[in-house]
Amino acid sequence: MNKTPSKKTLEKNIPERKVLCKIYRSPKQSGMYLYVNHEGDLTPVPEALLTRFGKPELAMPIMLNPERKLARVDIADVLKALAEQGYYLQMPPRPDQYMADMRQKNEKLA
């Protein structure tokens, strides 16, 4: 079976495959997460970033693919960063963005 890459994958030049990764949360800043390749773990992450991030706390392992949706980040950006540098840093949302996200979620519940 020949799978055709999605338009999003072609546009962003991301791998058309599944990637097993680990997501770590920062103990220093709420909402900051670090995605790393499962096999490389934290080795590609610069020491200065790890110092700012704090001692990584494993949030969860996860299988990523181009069709998967993530809550606050674009899967294409994560996959591209994992392929190119071995990690992706998710920054916490700005307070005004956080409130907009919460309003949108609450509207869906109504």
Jmol script that loads the backbone (N, CA, C; Angstrom):
load data "model"
ATOM      1  N   MET A   1       0.846  -1.183   0.000  1.00  0.00           N
ATOM      2  CA  MET A   1       0.000   0.000   0.000  1.00  0.00           C
ATOM      3  C   MET A   1       0.888   1.242   0.000  1.00  0.00           C
ATOM      4  N   ASN A   2       0.713   2.111  -0.949  1.00  0.00           N
ATOM      5  CA  ASN A   2       1.509   3.322  -1.077  1.00  0.00           C
ATOM      6  C   ASN A   2       0.739   4.487  -0.476  1.00  0.00           C
ATOM      7  N   LYS A   3       1.233   5.003   0.644  1.00  0.00           N
ATOM      8  CA  LYS A   3       0.559   6.110   1.333  1.00  0.00           C
ATOM      9  C   LYS A   3       1.082   7.433   0.778  1.00  0.00           C
ATOM     10  N   THR A   4       0.185   8.290   0.345  1.00  0.00           N
ATOM     11  CA  THR A   4       0.547   9.593  -0.181  1.00  0.00           C
ATOM     12  C   THR A   4       0.701  10.572   0.968  1.00  0.00           C
ATOM     13  N   PRO A   5       1.813  11.317   1.008  1.00  0.00           N
ATOM     14  CA  PRO A   5       1.996  12.296   2.092  1.00  0.00           C
ATOM     15  C   PRO A   5       0.902  13.361   2.068  1.00  0.00           C
ATOM     16  N   SER A   6       0.499  13.795   3.261  1.00  0.00           N
ATOM     17  CA  SER A   6      -0.524  14.828   3.351  1.00  0.00           C
ATOM     18  C   SER A   6       0.031  16.165   2.869  1.00  0.00           C
ATOM     19  N   LYS A   7      -0.875  17.062   2.499  1.00  0.00           N
ATOM     20  CA  LYS A   7      -0.473  18.393   2.031  1.00  0.00           C
ATOM     21  C   LYS A   7       0.306  19.133   3.115  1.00  0.00           C
ATOM     22  N   LYS A   8      -0.146  19.015   4.361  1.00  0.00           N
ATOM     23  CA  LYS A   8       0.519  19.677   5.485  1.00  0.00           C
ATOM     24  C   LYS A   8       1.954  19.172   5.623  1.00  0.00           C
ATOM     25  N   THR A   9       2.133  17.845   5.469  1.00  0.00           N
ATOM     26  CA  THR A   9       3.457  17.258   5.569  1.00  0.00           C
ATOM     27  C   THR A   9       4.369  17.782   4.477  1.00  0.00           C
ATOM     28  N   LEU A  10       3.873  17.841   3.262  1.00  0.00           N
ATOM     29  CA  LEU A  10       4.674  18.319   2.144  1.00  0.00           C
ATOM     30  C   LEU A  10       5.036  19.790   2.307  1.00  0.00           C
ATOM     31  N   GLU A  11       4.074  20.606   2.758  1.00  0.00           N
ATOM     32  CA  GLU A  11       4.306  22.040   2.915  1.00  0.00           C
ATOM     33  C   GLU A  11       5.357  22.341   3.981  1.00  0.00           C
ATOM     34  N   LYS A  12       5.339  21.610   5.077  1.00  0.00           N
ATOM     35  CA  LYS A  12       6.241  21.898   6.186  1.00  0.00           C
ATOM     36  C   LYS A  12       7.495  21.033   6.150  1.00  0.00           C
ATOM     37  N   ASN A  13       7.585  20.115   5.181  1.00  0.00           N
ATOM     38  CA  ASN A  13       8.747  19.250   5.026  1.00  0.00           C
ATOM     39  C   ASN A  13       9.023  18.463   6.316  1.00  0.00           C
ATOM     40  N   ILE A  14       7.974  17.797   6.837  1.00  0.00           N
ATOM     41  CA  ILE A  14       8.132  16.996   8.041  1.00  0.00           C
ATOM     42  C   ILE A  14       8.097  15.519   7.668  1.00  0.00           C
ATOM     43  N   PRO A  15       8.653  14.673   8.515  1.00  0.00           N
ATOM     44  CA  PRO A  15       8.677  13.255   8.206  1.00  0.00           C
ATOM     45  C   PRO A  15       7.273  12.672   8.164  1.00  0.00           C
ATOM     46  N   GLU A  16       7.036  11.803   7.189  1.00  0.00           N
ATOM     47  CA  GLU A  16       5.744  11.123   7.054  1.00  0.00           C
ATOM     48  C   GLU A  16       5.862   9.760   7.726  1.00  0.00           C
ATOM     49  N   ARG A  17       6.081   9.779   9.036  1.00  0.00           N
ATOM     50  CA  ARG A  17       6.219   8.539   9.782  1.00  0.00           C
ATOM     51  C   ARG A  17       5.850   8.785  11.241  1.00  0.00           C
ATOM     52  N   LYS A  18       5.709   7.687  11.951  1.00  0.00           N
ATOM     53  CA  LYS A  18       5.435   7.788  13.381  1.00  0.00           C
ATOM     54  C   LYS A  18       6.744   7.997  14.128  1.00  0.00           C
ATOM     55  N   VAL A  19       6.677   8.805  15.176  1.00  0.00           N
ATOM     56  CA  VAL A  19       7.856   9.087  15.994  1.00  0.00           C
ATOM     57  C   VAL A  19       7.483   8.870  17.457  1.00  0.00           C
ATOM     58  N   LEU A  20       8.207   7.986  18.110  1.00  0.00           N
ATOM     59  CA  LEU A  20       8.002   7.764  19.535  1.00  0.00           C
ATOM     60  C   LEU A  20       8.834   8.794  20.290  1.00  0.00           C
ATOM     61  N   CYS A  21       8.190   9.551  21.149  1.00  0.00           N
ATOM     62  CA  CYS A  21       8.921  10.566  21.909  1.00  0.00           C
ATOM     63  C   CYS A  21       8.458  10.582  23.355  1.00  0.00           C
ATOM     64  N   LYS A  22       9.208  11.317  24.154  1.00  0.00           N
ATOM     65  CA  LYS A  22       8.858  11.534  25.560  1.00  0.00           C
ATOM     66  C   LYS A  22       8.580  13.017  25.737  1.00  0.00           C
ATOM     67  N   ILE A  23       7.616  13.315  26.567  1.00  0.00           N
ATOM     68  CA  ILE A  23       7.307  14.703  26.902  1.00  0.00           C
ATOM     69  C   ILE A  23       7.641  14.904  28.378  1.00  0.00           C
ATOM     70  N   TYR A  24       8.473  15.906  28.633  1.00  0.00           N
ATOM     71  CA  TYR A  24       8.862  16.261  29.999  1.00  0.00           C
ATOM     72  C   TYR A  24       8.253  17.606  30.360  1.00  0.00           C
ATOM     73  N   ARG A  25       7.838  17.752  31.615  1.00  0.00           N
ATOM     74  CA  ARG A  25       7.342  19.043  32.095  1.00  0.00           C
ATOM     75  C   ARG A  25       8.428  19.704  32.923  1.00  0.00           C
ATOM     76  N   SER A  26       8.402  21.027  32.921  1.00  0.00           N
ATOM     77  CA  SER A  26       9.374  21.799  33.695  1.00  0.00           C
ATOM     78  C   SER A  26       8.853  22.006  35.109  1.00  0.00           C
ATOM     79  N   PRO A  27       9.702  21.752  36.106  1.00  0.00           N
ATOM     80  CA  PRO A  27       9.291  22.046  37.475  1.00  0.00           C
ATOM     81  C   PRO A  27       9.408  23.539  37.798  1.00  0.00           C
ATOM     82  N   LYS A  28      10.113  24.278  36.939  1.00  0.00           N
ATOM     83  CA  LYS A  28      10.343  25.707  37.190  1.00  0.00           C
ATOM     84  C   LYS A  28       9.258  26.601  36.619  1.00  0.00           C
ATOM     85  N   GLN A  29       8.621  26.171  35.510  1.00  0.00           N
ATOM     86  CA  GLN A  29       7.630  27.036  34.878  1.00  0.00           C
ATOM     87  C   GLN A  29       6.445  26.209  34.399  1.00  0.00           C
ATOM     88  N   SER A  30       5.276  26.518  34.917  1.00  0.00           N
ATOM     89  CA  SER A  30       4.061  25.821  34.534  1.00  0.00           C
ATOM     90  C   SER A  30       3.774  26.026  33.049  1.00  0.00           C
ATOM     91  N   GLY A  31       3.426  24.956  32.367  1.00  0.00           N
ATOM     92  CA  GLY A  31       3.075  25.047  30.956  1.00  0.00           C
ATOM     93  C   GLY A  31       4.246  24.915  30.005  1.00  0.00           C
ATOM     94  N   MET A  32       5.466  24.747  30.538  1.00  0.00           N
ATOM     95  CA  MET A  32       6.639  24.563  29.679  1.00  0.00           C
ATOM     96  C   MET A  32       6.919  23.064  29.579  1.00  0.00           C
ATOM     97  N   TYR A  33       6.996  22.573  28.328  1.00  0.00           N
ATOM     98  CA  TYR A  33       7.221  21.158  28.080  1.00  0.00           C
ATOM     99  C   TYR A  33       8.347  20.967  27.078  1.00  0.00           C
ATOM    100  N   LEU A  34       9.038  19.843  27.217  1.00  0.00           N
ATOM    101  CA  LEU A  34      10.138  19.501  26.332  1.00  0.00           C
ATOM    102  C   LEU A  34       9.827  18.155  25.690  1.00  0.00           C
ATOM    103  N   TYR A  35       9.755  18.144  24.354  1.00  0.00           N
ATOM    104  CA  TYR A  35       9.537  16.918  23.596  1.00  0.00           C
ATOM    105  C   TYR A  35      10.902  16.429  23.120  1.00  0.00           C
ATOM    106  N   VAL A  36      11.213  15.158  23.340  1.00  0.00           N
ATOM    107  CA  VAL A  36      12.484  14.592  22.883  1.00  0.00           C
ATOM    108  C   VAL A  36      12.229  13.236  22.230  1.00  0.00           C
ATOM    109  N   ASN A  37      13.114  12.864  21.295  1.00  0.00           N
ATOM    110  CA  ASN A  37      13.036  11.528  20.706  1.00  0.00           C
ATOM    111  C   ASN A  37      13.233  10.494  21.802  1.00  0.00           C
ATOM    112  N   HIS A  38      12.457   9.432  21.740  1.00  0.00           N
ATOM    113  CA  HIS A  38      12.517   8.402  22.780  1.00  0.00           C
ATOM    114  C   HIS A  38      13.909   7.790  22.880  1.00  0.00           C
ATOM    115  N   GLU A  39      14.516   7.464  21.729  1.00  0.00           N
ATOM    116  CA  GLU A  39      15.817   6.796  21.771  1.00  0.00           C
ATOM    117  C   GLU A  39      16.966   7.741  22.138  1.00  0.00           C
ATOM    118  N   GLY A  40      16.895   9.010  21.770  1.00  0.00           N
ATOM    119  CA  GLY A  40      17.960   9.961  22.093  1.00  0.00           C
ATOM    120  C   GLY A  40      17.789  10.590  23.454  1.00  0.00           C
ATOM    121  N   ASP A  41      16.563  10.569  23.952  1.00  0.00           N
ATOM    122  CA  ASP A  41      16.182  11.168  25.226  1.00  0.00           C
ATOM    123  C   ASP A  41      16.716  12.598  25.336  1.00  0.00           C
ATOM    124  N   LEU A  42      17.373  12.969  26.405  1.00  0.00           N
ATOM    125  CA  LEU A  42      17.765  14.360  26.659  1.00  0.00           C
ATOM    126  C   LEU A  42      19.155  14.726  26.125  1.00  0.00           C
ATOM    127  N   THR A  43      19.858  13.795  25.496  1.00  0.00           N
ATOM    128  CA  THR A  43      21.224  14.080  25.050  1.00  0.00           C
ATOM    129  C   THR A  43      21.339  15.244  24.064  1.00  0.00           C
ATOM    130  N   PRO A  44      20.404  15.472  23.129  1.00  0.00           N
ATOM    131  CA  PRO A  44      20.580  16.600  22.208  1.00  0.00           C
ATOM    132  C   PRO A  44      20.195  17.966  22.786  1.00  0.00           C
ATOM    133  N   VAL A  45      19.620  17.986  23.976  1.00  0.00           N
ATOM    134  CA  VAL A  45      19.149  19.249  24.564  1.00  0.00           C
ATOM    135  C   VAL A  45      20.346  20.009  25.140  1.00  0.00           C
ATOM    136  N   PRO A  46      20.532  21.274  24.738  1.00  0.00           N
ATOM    137  CA  PRO A  46      21.661  22.061  25.251  1.00  0.00           C
ATOM    138  C   PRO A  46      21.614  22.216  26.773  1.00  0.00           C
ATOM    139  N   GLU A  47      22.775  22.205  27.379  1.00  0.00           N
ATOM    140  CA  GLU A  47      22.888  22.307  28.834  1.00  0.00           C
ATOM    141  C   GLU A  47      22.240  23.596  29.365  1.00  0.00           C
ATOM    142  N   ALA A  48      22.400  24.708  28.639  1.00  0.00           N
ATOM    143  CA  ALA A  48      21.812  25.979  29.069  1.00  0.00           C
ATOM    144  C   ALA A  48      20.286  25.889  29.120  1.00  0.00           C
ATOM    145  N   LEU A  49      19.699  25.186  28.182  1.00  0.00           N
ATOM    146  CA  LEU A  49      18.242  25.010  28.171  1.00  0.00           C
ATOM    147  C   LEU A  49      17.811  24.144  29.344  1.00  0.00           C
ATOM    148  N   LEU A  50      18.544  23.073  29.609  1.00  0.00           N
ATOM    149  CA  LEU A  50      18.198  22.206  30.741  1.00  0.00           C
ATOM    150  C   LEU A  50      18.307  22.948  32.074  1.00  0.00           C
ATOM    151  N   THR A  51      19.267  23.854  32.173  1.00  0.00           N
ATOM    152  CA  THR A  51      19.415  24.656  33.395  1.00  0.00           C
ATOM    153  C   THR A  51      18.187  25.545  33.594  1.00  0.00           C
ATOM    154  N   ARG A  52      17.762  26.191  32.524  1.00  0.00           N
ATOM    155  CA  ARG A  52      16.578  27.059  32.608  1.00  0.00           C
ATOM    156  C   ARG A  52      15.304  26.243  32.837  1.00  0.00           C
ATOM    157  N   PHE A  53      15.232  25.065  32.222  1.00  0.00           N
ATOM    158  CA  PHE A  53      14.063  24.195  32.288  1.00  0.00           C
ATOM    159  C   PHE A  53      13.891  23.583  33.680  1.00  0.00           C
ATOM    160  N   GLY A  54      15.004  23.271  34.327  1.00  0.00           N
ATOM    161  CA  GLY A  54      14.948  22.580  35.611  1.00  0.00           C
ATOM    162  C   GLY A  54      15.048  21.079  35.394  1.00  0.00           C
ATOM    163  N   LYS A  55      15.006  20.300  36.477  1.00  0.00           N
ATOM    164  CA  LYS A  55      15.106  18.846  36.367  1.00  0.00           C
ATOM    165  C   LYS A  55      13.841  18.323  35.670  1.00  0.00           C
ATOM    166  N   PRO A  56      13.990  17.785  34.446  1.00  0.00           N
ATOM    167  CA  PRO A  56      12.816  17.342  33.685  1.00  0.00           C
ATOM    168  C   PRO A  56      12.020  16.259  34.418  1.00  0.00           C
ATOM    169  N   GLU A  57      10.702  16.432  34.439  1.00  0.00           N
ATOM    170  CA  GLU A  57       9.791  15.454  35.035  1.00  0.00           C
ATOM    171  C   GLU A  57       9.020  14.807  33.895  1.00  0.00           C
ATOM    172  N   LEU A  58       9.131  13.491  33.755  1.00  0.00           N
ATOM    173  CA  LEU A  58       8.454  12.797  32.657  1.00  0.00           C
ATOM    174  C   LEU A  58       6.943  12.957  32.784  1.00  0.00           C
ATOM    175  N   ALA A  59       6.335  13.559  31.783  1.00  0.00           N
ATOM    176  CA  ALA A  59       4.881  13.709  31.750  1.00  0.00           C
ATOM    177  C   ALA A  59       4.253  12.475  31.112  1.00  0.00           C
ATOM    178  N   MET A  60       4.814  12.073  29.943  1.00  0.00           N
ATOM    179  CA  MET A  60       4.292  10.878  29.268  1.00  0.00           C
ATOM    180  C   MET A  60       5.116  10.555  28.026  1.00  0.00           C
ATOM    181  N   PRO A  61       5.144   9.269  27.672  1.00  0.00           N
ATOM    182  CA  PRO A  61       5.653   8.908  26.355  1.00  0.00           C
ATOM    183  C   PRO A  61       4.476   9.015  25.385  1.00  0.00           C
ATOM    184  N   ILE A  62       4.745   9.324  24.140  1.00  0.00           N
ATOM    185  CA  ILE A  62       3.659   9.496  23.172  1.00  0.00           C
ATOM    186  C   ILE A  62       4.146   9.152  21.768  1.00  0.00           C
ATOM    187  N   MET A  63       3.251   8.580  20.977  1.00  0.00           N
ATOM    188  CA  MET A  63       3.546   8.283  19.579  1.00  0.00           C
ATOM    189  C   MET A  63       2.984   9.428  18.744  1.00  0.00           C
ATOM    190  N   LEU A  64       3.857  10.106  18.018  1.00  0.00           N
ATOM    191  CA  LEU A  64       3.442  11.237  17.184  1.00  0.00           C
ATOM    192  C   LEU A  64       3.409  10.818  15.720  1.00  0.00           C
ATOM    193  N   ASN A  65       2.469  11.375  14.985  1.00  0.00           N
ATOM    194  CA  ASN A  65       2.430  11.233  13.532  1.00  0.00           C
ATOM    195  C   ASN A  65       1.805  12.503  12.977  1.00  0.00           C
ATOM    196  N   PRO A  66       1.985  12.774  11.687  1.00  0.00           N
ATOM    197  CA  PRO A  66       1.520  14.048  11.114  1.00  0.00           C
ATOM    198  C   PRO A  66       0.020  14.318  11.254  1.00  0.00           C
ATOM    199  N   GLU A  67      -0.783  13.279  11.434  1.00  0.00           N
ATOM    200  CA  GLU A  67      -2.232  13.482  11.538  1.00  0.00           C
ATOM    201  C   GLU A  67      -2.707  13.717  12.972  1.00  0.00           C
ATOM    202  N   ARG A  68      -1.848  13.510  13.928  1.00  0.00           N
ATOM    203  CA  ARG A  68      -2.228  13.667  15.337  1.00  0.00           C
ATOM    204  C   ARG A  68      -2.377  15.147  15.698  1.00  0.00           C
ATOM    205  N   LYS A  69      -3.319  15.446  16.554  1.00  0.00           N
ATOM    206  CA  LYS A  69      -3.529  16.813  17.042  1.00  0.00           C
ATOM    207  C   LYS A  69      -2.930  16.932  18.436  1.00  0.00           C
ATOM    208  N   LEU A  70      -2.272  18.058  18.687  1.00  0.00           N
ATOM    209  CA  LEU A  70      -1.755  18.363  20.014  1.00  0.00           C
ATOM    210  C   LEU A  70      -2.485  19.599  20.533  1.00  0.00           C
ATOM    211  N   ALA A  71      -2.551  19.737  21.841  1.00  0.00           N
ATOM    212  CA  ALA A  71      -3.358  20.790  22.454  1.00  0.00           C
ATOM    213  C   ALA A  71      -2.900  22.207  22.120  1.00  0.00           C
ATOM    214  N   ARG A  72      -1.625  22.509  22.275  1.00  0.00           N
ATOM    215  CA  ARG A  72      -1.183  23.901  22.133  1.00  0.00           C
ATOM    216  C   ARG A  72      -0.125  24.139  21.083  1.00  0.00           C
ATOM    217  N   VAL A  73       0.342  23.084  20.442  1.00  0.00           N
ATOM    218  CA  VAL A  73       1.397  23.257  19.438  1.00  0.00           C
ATOM    219  C   VAL A  73       1.026  22.536  18.151  1.00  0.00           C
ATOM    220  N   ASP A  74       1.625  22.968  17.071  1.00  0.00           N
ATOM    221  CA  ASP A  74       1.405  22.369  15.763  1.00  0.00           C
ATOM    222  C   ASP A  74       2.271  21.123  15.645  1.00  0.00           C
ATOM    223  N   ILE A  75       1.647  19.999  15.363  1.00  0.00           N
ATOM    224  CA  ILE A  75       2.365  18.732  15.260  1.00  0.00           C
ATOM    225  C   ILE A  75       3.476  18.808  14.218  1.00  0.00           C
ATOM    226  N   ALA A  76       3.260  19.545  13.143  1.00  0.00           N
ATOM    227  CA  ALA A  76       4.274  19.670  12.095  1.00  0.00           C
ATOM    228  C   ALA A  76       5.538  20.333  12.638  1.00  0.00           C
ATOM    229  N   ASP A  77       5.372  21.349  13.484  1.00  0.00           N
ATOM    230  CA  ASP A  77       6.530  22.029  14.088  1.00  0.00           C
ATOM    231  C   ASP A  77       7.296  21.093  15.023  1.00  0.00           C
ATOM    232  N   VAL A  78       6.554  20.293  15.789  1.00  0.00           N
ATOM    233  CA  VAL A  78       7.188  19.360  16.718  1.00  0.00           C
ATOM    234  C   VAL A  78       7.975  18.300  15.956  1.00  0.00           C
ATOM    235  N   LEU A  79       7.339  17.687  14.950  1.00  0.00           N
ATOM    236  CA  LEU A  79       8.008  16.641  14.184  1.00  0.00           C
ATOM    237  C   LEU A  79       9.239  17.168  13.457  1.00  0.00           C
ATOM    238  N   LYS A  80       9.141  18.357  12.914  1.00  0.00           N
ATOM    239  CA  LYS A  80      10.277  18.943  12.201  1.00  0.00           C
ATOM    240  C   LYS A  80      11.440  19.188  13.164  1.00  0.00           C
ATOM    241  N   ALA A  81      11.157  19.758  14.335  1.00  0.00           N
ATOM    242  CA  ALA A  81      12.205  20.019  15.324  1.00  0.00           C
ATOM    243  C   ALA A  81      12.831  18.720  15.831  1.00  0.00           C
ATOM    244  N   LEU A  82      12.008  17.703  16.055  1.00  0.00           N
ATOM    245  CA  LEU A  82      12.541  16.415  16.503  1.00  0.00           C
ATOM    246  C   LEU A  82      13.475  15.818  15.448  1.00  0.00           C
ATOM    247  N   ALA A  83      13.103  15.935  14.189  1.00  0.00           N
ATOM    248  CA  ALA A  83      13.931  15.393  13.108  1.00  0.00           C
ATOM    249  C   ALA A  83      15.231  16.177  12.940  1.00  0.00           C
ATOM    250  N   GLU A  84      15.160  17.501  13.097  1.00  0.00           N
ATOM    251  CA  GLU A  84      16.328  18.346  12.842  1.00  0.00           C
ATOM    252  C   GLU A  84      17.265  18.503  14.042  1.00  0.00           C
ATOM    253  N   GLN A  85      16.696  18.656  15.250  1.00  0.00           N
ATOM    254  CA  GLN A  85      17.557  18.937  16.401  1.00  0.00           C
ATOM    255  C   GLN A  85      17.398  17.952  17.549  1.00  0.00           C
ATOM    256  N   GLY A  86      16.412  17.071  17.468  1.00  0.00           N
ATOM    257  CA  GLY A  86      16.239  16.057  18.502  1.00  0.00           C
ATOM    258  C   GLY A  86      15.384  16.465  19.686  1.00  0.00           C
ATOM    259  N   TYR A  87      14.879  17.692  19.682  1.00  0.00           N
ATOM    260  CA  TYR A  87      14.004  18.147  20.769  1.00  0.00           C
ATOM    261  C   TYR A  87      13.121  19.306  20.279  1.00  0.00           C
ATOM    262  N   TYR A  88      12.034  19.558  21.031  1.00  0.00           N
ATOM    263  CA  TYR A  88      11.147  20.695  20.766  1.00  0.00           C
ATOM    264  C   TYR A  88      10.748  21.270  22.116  1.00  0.00           C
ATOM    265  N   LEU A  89      10.887  22.571  22.286  1.00  0.00           N
ATOM    266  CA  LEU A  89      10.507  23.241  23.527  1.00  0.00           C
ATOM    267  C   LEU A  89       9.166  23.922  23.339  1.00  0.00           C
ATOM    268  N   GLN A  90       8.189  23.518  24.145  1.00  0.00           N
ATOM    269  CA  GLN A  90       6.870  24.157  24.140  1.00  0.00           C
ATOM    270  C   GLN A  90       6.833  25.166  25.281  1.00  0.00           C
ATOM    271  N   MET A  91       6.710  26.428  24.907  1.00  0.00           N
ATOM    272  CA  MET A  91       6.654  27.495  25.907  1.00  0.00           C
ATOM    273  C   MET A  91       5.232  27.605  26.459  1.00  0.00           C
ATOM    274  N   PRO A  92       5.090  28.106  27.678  1.00  0.00           N
ATOM    275  CA  PRO A  92       3.747  28.298  28.221  1.00  0.00           C
ATOM    276  C   PRO A  92       2.996  29.363  27.428  1.00  0.00           C
ATOM    277  N   PRO A  93       1.686  29.242  27.380  1.00  0.00           N
ATOM    278  CA  PRO A  93       0.919  30.258  26.643  1.00  0.00           C
ATOM    279  C   PRO A  93       0.985  31.602  27.359  1.00  0.00           C
ATOM    280  N   ARG A  94       0.882  32.667  26.576  1.00  0.00           N
ATOM    281  CA  ARG A  94       0.782  33.995  27.178  1.00  0.00           C
ATOM    282  C   ARG A  94      -0.542  34.047  27.947  1.00  0.00           C
ATOM    283  N   PRO A  95      -0.612  34.825  29.012  1.00  0.00           N
ATOM    284  CA  PRO A  95      -1.854  34.871  29.794  1.00  0.00           C
ATOM    285  C   PRO A  95      -3.092  35.199  28.948  1.00  0.00           C
ATOM    286  N   ASP A  96      -2.980  36.137  28.017  1.00  0.00           N
ATOM    287  CA  ASP A  96      -4.139  36.478  27.203  1.00  0.00           C
ATOM    288  C   ASP A  96      -4.503  35.333  26.258  1.00  0.00           C
ATOM    289  N   GLN A  97      -3.524  34.587  25.772  1.00  0.00           N
ATOM    290  CA  GLN A  97      -3.805  33.439  24.911  1.00  0.00           C
ATOM    291  C   GLN A  97      -4.450  32.321  25.720  1.00  0.00           C
ATOM    292  N   TYR A  98      -3.988  32.137  26.949  1.00  0.00           N
ATOM    293  CA  TYR A  98      -4.561  31.125  27.829  1.00  0.00           C
ATOM    294  C   TYR A  98      -6.043  31.399  28.062  1.00  0.00           C
ATOM    295  N   MET A  99      -6.395  32.647  28.328  1.00  0.00           N
ATOM    296  CA  MET A  99      -7.793  32.995  28.562  1.00  0.00           C
ATOM    297  C   MET A  99      -8.636  32.781  27.303  1.00  0.00           C
ATOM    298  N   ALA A 100      -8.088  33.098  26.136  1.00  0.00           N
ATOM    299  CA  ALA A 100      -8.814  32.878  24.880  1.00  0.00           C
ATOM    300  C   ALA A 100      -9.051  31.384  24.666  1.00  0.00           C
ATOM    301  N   ASP A 101      -8.047  30.560  24.963  1.00  0.00           N
ATOM    302  CA  ASP A 101      -8.197  29.110  24.846  1.00  0.00           C
ATOM    303  C   ASP A 101      -9.278  28.594  25.788  1.00  0.00           C
ATOM    304  N   MET A 102      -9.283  29.095  27.020  1.00  0.00           N
ATOM    305  CA  MET A 102     -10.282  28.660  27.997  1.00  0.00           C
ATOM    306  C   MET A 102     -11.692  29.062  27.571  1.00  0.00           C
ATOM    307  N   ARG A 103     -11.842  30.283  27.029  1.00  0.00           N
ATOM    308  CA  ARG A 103     -13.155  30.716  26.539  1.00  0.00           C
ATOM    309  C   ARG A 103     -13.641  29.793  25.433  1.00  0.00           C
ATOM    310  N   GLN A 104     -12.753  29.443  24.518  1.00  0.00           N
ATOM    311  CA  GLN A 104     -13.127  28.584  23.401  1.00  0.00           C
ATOM    312  C   GLN A 104     -13.552  27.201  23.909  1.00  0.00           C
ATOM    313  N   LYS A 105     -12.816  26.647  24.870  1.00  0.00           N
ATOM    314  CA  LYS A 105     -13.177  25.346  25.430  1.00  0.00           C
ATOM    315  C   LYS A 105     -14.514  25.413  26.148  1.00  0.00           C
ATOM    316  N   ASN A 106     -14.758  26.515  26.885  1.00  0.00           N
ATOM    317  CA  ASN A 106     -16.017  26.654  27.606  1.00  0.00           C
ATOM    318  C   ASN A 106     -17.202  26.803  26.656  1.00  0.00           C
ATOM    319  N   GLU A 107     -16.996  27.465  25.520  1.00  0.00           N
ATOM    320  CA  GLU A 107     -18.069  27.614  24.531  1.00  0.00           C
ATOM    321  C   GLU A 107     -18.457  26.256  23.957  1.00  0.00           C
ATOM    322  N   LYS A 108     -17.495  25.371  23.806  1.00  0.00           N
ATOM    323  CA  LYS A 108     -17.775  24.026  23.294  1.00  0.00           C
ATOM    324  C   LYS A 108     -18.612  23.214  24.274  1.00  0.00           C
ATOM    325  N   LEU A 109     -18.489  23.522  25.569  1.00  0.00           N
ATOM    326  CA  LEU A 109     -19.240  22.785  26.584  1.00  0.00           C
ATOM    327  C   LEU A 109     -20.694  23.236  26.653  1.00  0.00           C
ATOM    328  N   ALA A 110     -20.973  24.437  26.214  1.00  0.00           N
ATOM    329  CA  ALA A 110     -22.337  24.981  26.326  1.00  0.00           C
ATOM    330  C   ALA A 110     -23.278  24.384  25.303  1.00  0.00           C
TER     331      ALA A 110
END
end "model"
wireframe off; spacefill off
backbone 0.3
color backbone group
